[in-house]
């Protein structure tokens, strides 16, 4: 699955790259096997589910 010359970097969100993107379905497959969802949730290569990282509404920027 991964095209890195050595083994794929461990899942850290920075060194991995996109293998397949499906924005119409709301998910992206990374080279280490993780699936990242548009709502910021994740399925890690070891099968763990990471809940979405939601920002409180009062912290969102508002256009003037």
Beta strands, then each sheet from edge to edge (+ up, - down):
strand 1: 18-22
strand 2: 27-30
strand 3: 35-37
strand 4: 42-43
strand 5: 49-50
sheet 1: 1+ 2- 3+ 4- 5+
end
